Amino acid sequence: MSASAVCSHRISIVTGHYGTGKTEFAVNLALALAAEGASVMLADLDIVNPYFRSRERRDLLENVGIRLISSSQACSDADVPALPAELLAILENRDIRGVLDIGGDPVGARVLARFQPKIVQEDYQLIYVLNANRPEVRTAEAAIAYLRGIEATTGLVCSGIVNNTHLCGETTEEEIRKGAALAESVSRETNIPILCHVAEEKFVPALSDLPETVFPITIKMKKPWE
Amino acid sequence: MAKELWKGNEAIAEAAIRAGCDCFFGYPITPQSEVPEYMSVHLPKAGGVFVQSESELAAINMVYGAAGAGMRAMTSSSSPGISLKQEGITYLAGAELPAVIINCMRGGPGLGTIQPGQGDYFQATRGGGNGDYRTVVLAPSNVQETVDFVQEAFDIADMYRNPVMVLCDGLIGQMMEPIEWKPIPKRDLPPKDWAAGGRKGRADHNFITSIFLDAEECESHNDRLTAKYAEMEEKEVRWEEVQCEDAEVLITAYGTPARIALTALETLRSEGIKAGLFRPITLWPFPEKALHALAGQEHIKAVLDVEMSTTGQMLDDVRLAVEGQKPISYLGHAGGVMPTVEEMIESARKALKEVK
């Protein structure tokens, strides 16, 4: 299935508990959409983390024509909680396919609240990224509590779950399946559909029995020794 | 036990709670703010006390008070905040109080940058505060080691009645890695019968101070401390040697650069260059004897020290240990820039070429 079919709304807002791998998913999603010919803008709205933000991959993204909007372009290493005015370009230009990479937790999602009146007028999807190996969201109950917290903070409604369960370089097929089971119980209790299971390319063939799409990624947010 | 994915800073906080940390006093600063954030939520649930102090100075002095009352106390900060805590650290050492201090280093000097750095080596190992004192400095190079060392740090502190620092760089605090909560061997610790926690039936109060106005009394206090530091040097020194058995070029590095060095070793070895890594795990006590002996081996031709510091700080200890037996070259970056695998490989090649 194409990326534009998996995330079928004009604006994909990527949220979740911090450390679940939102940025890795957001960067890969933007790249996949661009590869399918869409005019893509990726907004790095992470005001929570000082490192490992999508703005660190500016060159990679711009080389394939993706416009990166980040909160402090003049000083990309700072942790200033300021938002770029350019974000409006995604909200107002309906020819743009937008991916919004949001910082972790309801705290990180707070940046969206001021744009809520504009966002709800657009074809948007609030995506909740899950990682069953993150201790604070490993149960359906805890994961749903974070999800509801993000919805309450942003005033937006979540309509898609992404299973991004991994253990960095130690990920196995079983880990992804463990996450699929968690995503399924969250989906069952909330009636929010699972959009996809994220997996490095090498795991994709072995996961073909999963009922939902497996979204293949290559790791872009590498550590300095990787 | 199954592995879990933890961010370095939150893992530091959780490790401290698991080690029985009673009190945490801190003040936010990037890139370590997740430590107090996690503590504020989870330490009270575990029965402990969390205080966000009005400043770093207040935090370290709260640590002094709590440690003096016999509590397991901890504070954490990043470089500029640790500078502010130096007075408190020398008072802790002088008053022989156990405490755990986390420094999640960023680039300096001054306010510097929020990106990772290693410019606080001198401050940590030489004592940024006044007087003759030492603190054990543990330098983890991944998140697993960080959680293990934080738990051990409390025991080391209690064992010697001395502050212990866990010195990591911002990258370790900020990155996500799979870890396992392993049982940490507990030490047989002396009772805290010195603590100012009430008379408990004794005739006299315990008294905690770092002031000894009589010169001879102050010197004998220093002599006692010095004997304690000698014991720590003997018993607490730690290091790791990777592929050193036949190495011709020896890389010395700690923390994140040591991690980068592991990847560099793979490439160098695949090119037929015999490279090894000597990684000090305790920066004080520095594994001087081990490095001296290794550098004296005939197969070692050159030493390359790599740090996230432009001046080279551990480099001084490397020179003292190598004692001129082999040539030492240096690769350093600062201001939040990290050495790359490629330039480490290039520097190792060059170091070897110069002696061959």
Chai-1 contact restraints between the chains, C-beta under 6 A:
chainA,res_idxA,chainB,res_idxB,connection_type,confidence,min_distance_angstrom,max_distance_angstrom,comment,restraint_id
A,G19,B,K7,contact,1.0,0.0,6.0,A-B,restraint_1
A,G19,B,M176,contact,1.0,0.0,6.0,A-B,restraint_2
A,P50,B,T30,contact,1.0,0.0,6.0,A-B,restraint_3
A,P50,B,P31,contact,1.0,0.0,6.0,A-B,restraint_4
A,P50,B,I114,contact,1.0,0.0,6.0,A-B,restraint_5
A,Y51,B,Q174,contact,1.0,0.0,6.0,A-B,restraint_6
A,D77,B,Q115,contact,1.0,0.0,6.0,A-B,restraint_7
A,D79,B,T30,contact,1.0,0.0,6.0,A-B,restraint_8
A,D79,B,I114,contact,1.0,0.0,6.0,A-B,restraint_9
A,N133,B,E4,contact,1.0,0.0,6.0,A-B,restraint_10
A,N133,B,L5,contact,1.0,0.0,6.0,A-B,restraint_11
A,R134,B,L5,contact,1.0,0.0,6.0,A-B,restraint_12
A,P135,B,E4,contact,1.0,0.0,6.0,A-B,restraint_13
A,L167,B,K3,contact,1.0,0.0,6.0,A-B,restraint_14
A,L167,B,L5,contact,1.0,0.0,6.0,A-B,restraint_15
A,L167,B,P178,contact,1.0,0.0,6.0,A-B,restraint_16
A,C168,B,P178,contact,1.0,0.0,6.0,A-B,restraint_17
A,E170,B,P178,contact,1.0,0.0,6.0,A-B,restraint_18
A,P224,B,I260,contact,1.0,0.0,6.0,A-B,restraint_19
A,P224,B,M338,contact,1.0,0.0,6.0,A-B,restraint_20
A,W225,B,R259,contact,1.0,0.0,6.0,A-B,restraint_21
A,W225,B,I260,contact,1.0,0.0,6.0,A-B,restraint_22
A,W225,B,T263,contact,1.0,0.0,6.0,A-B,restraint_23
